[in-house]
Amino acid sequence: MELKNFDRIVDRAKQSLRRQRVVIAGADSENILLGAFKAQDEGFATPVLLGQREKIEPMLEKLGLKDKEYRLVECPEDSHITQRAIDLINKGEGDVLMRGNIQTREFLLPLLDKKNGLRTDKLLTHIDLISMPDYPKLLAIGDVTVTIEPNQNQKKKIIQNMVDTLKILGYERPKIALLSLVEQVSFHMKDTIDAQEIVHEQAEQPFADCELAGPIAYDLILSKEAARLKGYDPELCGEFDGILAPNLLAGNLIVKGWQMHAHAHTCGIVVGAKIPVALTSRSDSPEVSYLSLAFCAAINAAQQ
């Protein structure tokens, strides 16, 4: 089953047996609050707001949210808000972790710390789902936030996480493209060598339940016509379900470009931890926050 848009994900979120308690680290962020309370209005989230009361309450008042249901946990300015959020989750007081008004590095470091107990044997991976007017279905891309320059083994783990996530959403055998600048392997470009070796390993001894193609250029991933014009086998072109970015910069730039110039709707979560983690840019719209929480709730609902 392929997803044409986010409707089925939202429907799955609403099927959760209970509202997801969303622990927002640094809740003084307008668009994240608006997205979280929309998720509450839709019946699948309850916000737990961590931060400084003097910053959060005036913002709630300004946004018309002061009378909504929520829990506010006061955190002094000098405290580590993400650590406090993780402590709440470890005490059984939260189901989803969400980044608020806090730097990405400061948000991720406690999550990466093994002593906090949220790590698993999987690599933490930030996966975005994208809906674009000119592409026929949702498209996943990763990693776009966590692993800066993944090595070959880490790329395989990112693919595994992406495939596992897509299968939870209903995809039977996802088609994943290994993005590169070119289709030809060149010893000057390590990502092309990695892609070739990963695709070869998948063919000889599969490590994930998916189809892989690469190295493959951006235009070929998205367009059968581009493949025809360039004489490239068009079998999977324009039909991919996911993209492995060669590094974090490429993945992040692609997503932001889609958002700003291709009228794309997006959402993003970190997978590989014991709980789903909603991680969006602080400049993203409330819809991105809302859809990211729906993504998290759908993952949890599928695992109940």
C-alpha positions in Angstrom: 0.0 0.0 0.0 1.3 3.4 -1.0 0.3 6.6 0.8 -0.8 9.5 -1.5 -0.8 12.0 1.3 -0.9 12.3 5.1 -4.6 11.4 5.5 -4.0 7.8 6.4 -1.3 8.7 8.9 -3.7 11.2 10.6 -6.4 8.5 10.7 -4.0 6.0 12.3 -3.0 8.6 14.9 -6.6 9.1 15.8 -6.9 5.3 16.3 -4.5 5.4 19.2 -5.9 3.7 22.3 -5.2 6.9 24.3 -3.9 10.4 23.7 -0.2 10.6 23.3 1.4 12.7 26.1 3.7 15.0 24.1 6.6 16.3 26.2 7.8 19.5 24.5 11.3 20.5 25.5 11.4 24.3 25.4 7.7 25.0 24.8 8.0 28.7 24.2 7.7 28.3 20.4 4.6 29.6 18.6 4.3 27.2 15.7 5.2 24.2 17.8 2.5 25.1 20.3 -0.1 25.7 17.6 0.7 22.3 16.0 0.6 20.4 19.4 -2.7 21.9 20.4 -4.2 21.1 17.0 -3.1 17.5 17.6 -5.0 17.8 20.9 -8.1 19.2 19.2 -7.9 16.2 16.8 -7.9 13.8 19.7 -4.5 12.2 19.7 -2.3 14.4 21.9 -2.0 16.0 25.3 0.8 18.7 25.5 3.2 18.6 28.4 5.0 22.0 28.3 8.5 22.3 29.7 10.3 25.6 30.1 10.0 28.9 31.8 6.5 29.8 32.9 7.1 33.5 32.3 7.8 32.8 28.6 5.2 30.0 28.0 2.1 31.5 29.6 2.2 34.9 27.7 2.6 32.9 24.5 -0.4 30.7 25.3 -2.4 33.8 26.0 -1.3 35.5 22.8 -2.2 32.4 20.8 -5.6 31.9 22.5 -4.5 28.6 24.0 -4.4 29.5 27.7 -7.7 27.7 28.5 -6.8 24.5 26.8 -5.9 21.3 28.6 -2.1 21.0 29.2 0.5 20.3 31.9 3.2 22.9 32.5 6.5 21.8 34.1 8.6 24.7 35.2 12.3 24.5 34.3 14.8 27.1 35.5 16.7 29.0 32.8 20.0 27.2 33.8 18.5 23.7 33.7 18.8 21.3 30.8 15.3 21.1 29.4 15.8 18.1 27.3 17.2 16.1 30.2 14.2 17.1 32.3 11.9 16.0 29.4 13.7 12.6 29.2 13.4 12.2 33.0 9.6 12.6 32.7 9.4 10.1 29.9 11.5 7.6 31.9 9.1 8.0 34.8 6.2 7.0 32.6 4.8 10.5 32.2 5.2 11.0 28.5 4.9 9.0 25.2 6.5 11.3 22.7 9.4 13.7 22.9 9.3 16.9 20.9 11.9 19.6 20.2 10.7 23.1 21.1 12.7 26.3 21.3 16.1 24.7 21.8 19.1 24.3 19.6 19.1 20.9 17.8 22.5 19.9 19.3 21.3 20.7 22.8 18.1 18.7 22.1 19.8 15.6 20.7 22.8 15.2 23.1 20.8 13.8 26.0 18.8 11.6 23.6 22.1 10.2 22.3 23.4 9.6 25.8 23.1 5.9 26.6 22.7 6.4 30.3 19.3 8.0 29.7 17.9 4.7 28.5 16.2 5.8 25.3 18.7 4.3 23.0 18.2 1.0 21.3 20.6 -1.1 19.1 19.3 0.9 16.2 21.0 4.1 14.8 19.0 7.2 15.6 17.8 8.5 12.3 15.7 11.6 11.4 13.3 10.8 8.6 11.1 13.3 6.8 8.0 12.5 4.9 7.2 14.7 2.0 4.1 15.4 0.0 4.7 17.3 -3.3 2.2 18.3 -5.9 4.2 16.8 -8.7 5.1 13.5 -7.1 2.4 10.7 -6.9 2.9 9.6 -3.3 4.6 10.4 0.0 8.4 10.3 -0.2 10.7 9.6 2.7 14.2 11.0 3.0 16.9 10.5 5.7 19.0 11.3 7.5 18.4 15.0 7.6 19.4 16.0 11.1 21.4 13.4 13.2 24.3 11.7 11.4 26.4 14.3 9.6 28.6 12.2 7.4 27.3 8.6 7.6 29.8 5.9 6.8 28.8 2.8 4.7 27.6 0.8 7.7 25.6 3.8 9.0 24.0 4.3 5.6 22.8 0.7 5.8 21.3 1.3 9.2 19.5 4.5 7.9 18.1 2.4 5.1 16.9 -0.2 7.6 15.2 2.4 9.8 13.6 4.0 6.8 12.3 0.7 5.5 11.0 -0.4 8.9 9.2 3.0 9.3 7.6 2.8 5.8 6.5 -0.8 6.5 4.8 0.3 9.7 2.9 2.8 7.6 1.8 0.1 5.2 4.4 0.0 2.4 5.1 -3.7 1.5 8.5 -3.5 -0.1 9.8 0.1 -0.2 11.8 1.3 -3.2 14.8 3.3 -1.9 17.2 5.5 -4.0 20.8 6.1 -2.9 21.2 9.7 -4.0 24.4 10.9 -5.6 25.5 13.6 -8.0 25.9 11.1 -10.8 24.9 7.6 -11.8 28.4 6.4 -12.7 30.7 5.1 -9.9 33.8 7.3 -9.5 36.7 6.7 -7.2 36.8 10.5 -6.7 33.3 10.4 -5.1 33.1 8.1 -2.1 29.3 8.2 -1.9 29.1 6.6 -5.4 31.3 3.8 -4.2 29.3 3.4 -1.0 26.1 3.2 -3.0 27.4 0.6 -5.4 28.7 -1.6 -2.6 25.4 -1.3 -0.6 23.3 -2.1 -3.6 25.5 -5.1 -4.4 25.4 -6.4 -0.8 21.6 -6.1 -0.9 21.4 -8.2 -4.0 23.8 -10.8 -2.7 22.7 -10.9 1.0 19.7 -8.6 1.7 19.9 -6.6 4.9 16.5 -4.9 4.5 13.2 -5.8 3.0 13.3 -3.3 0.1 14.5 -2.6 -3.4 17.6 -0.4 -3.8 19.0 1.6 -6.7 22.1 3.7 -6.8 24.1 5.6 -7.2 21.4 7.7 -8.8 21.1 11.4 -9.5 18.3 13.6 -8.2 16.5 14.1 -11.5 16.4 10.4 -12.2 14.9 9.6 -8.8 11.9 11.9 -9.4 11.3 11.6 -13.1 10.9 8.8 -15.7 11.2 11.4 -18.4 14.6 12.4 -17.2 15.6 8.8 -17.2 14.4 8.4 -20.7 16.3 11.4 -22.0 19.5 10.3 -20.3 19.2 6.7 -21.4 18.9 5.4 -17.8 16.8 2.3 -17.0 13.5 4.0 -15.9 12.0 1.0 -14.0 12.0 2.6 -10.6 12.5 6.3 -11.6 9.6 8.4 -10.5 8.3 5.6 -8.3 10.7 5.6 -5.3 9.3 5.6 -1.8 12.5 6.8 0.0 15.8 8.6 -0.6 19.0 7.9 1.3 20.9 11.3 1.4 24.7 11.0 1.1 25.1 13.3 4.0 23.2 15.5 6.4 23.8 18.7 4.4 22.3 17.3 1.2 19.3 15.9 2.9 18.6 19.0 4.9 18.9 21.3 1.9 16.6 19.1 -0.2 13.9 19.2 2.4 14.1 22.9 2.9 14.2 23.5 -0.8 11.0 21.4 -1.2 9.3 23.3 1.6 10.2 26.7 0.3 10.1 26.3 -3.4 8.0 23.2 -4.3 5.0 23.9 -2.1 5.7 20.6 -0.2 4.0 19.5 2.9 6.4 17.8 5.3 6.8 16.2 8.7 9.8 14.7 10.5 10.6 12.4 13.4 13.6 10.6 14.8 13.3 6.9 14.8 15.6 4.3 16.5 14.8 5.3 20.1 12.4 3.6 22.5 9.9 6.3 21.7 9.2 8.4 18.6 10.7 11.9 18.7 9.1 14.8 16.8 11.9 17.0 15.5 11.0 19.9 13.2 12.7 23.2 12.4 11.6 26.1 14.6 10.8 28.0 11.4 8.5 25.3 10.2 4.7 26.0 10.0 2.3 24.7 12.7 1.1 22.1 10.1 4.6 20.5 10.1 4.5 20.2 13.9 1.0 18.8 13.8 1.8 16.2 11.1 5.0 15.2 12.9 3.0 14.4 16.0 0.5 12.5 13.8 3.5 10.6 12.5 4.7 9.8 16.0 1.2 8.8 17.2 0.7 6.5 14.1 4.0 4.8 14.9 2.9 4.2 18.5 -0.6 3.1 17.5 0.9 0.5 15.2 3.0 -0.9 18.0 0.3 -1.1 20.6 
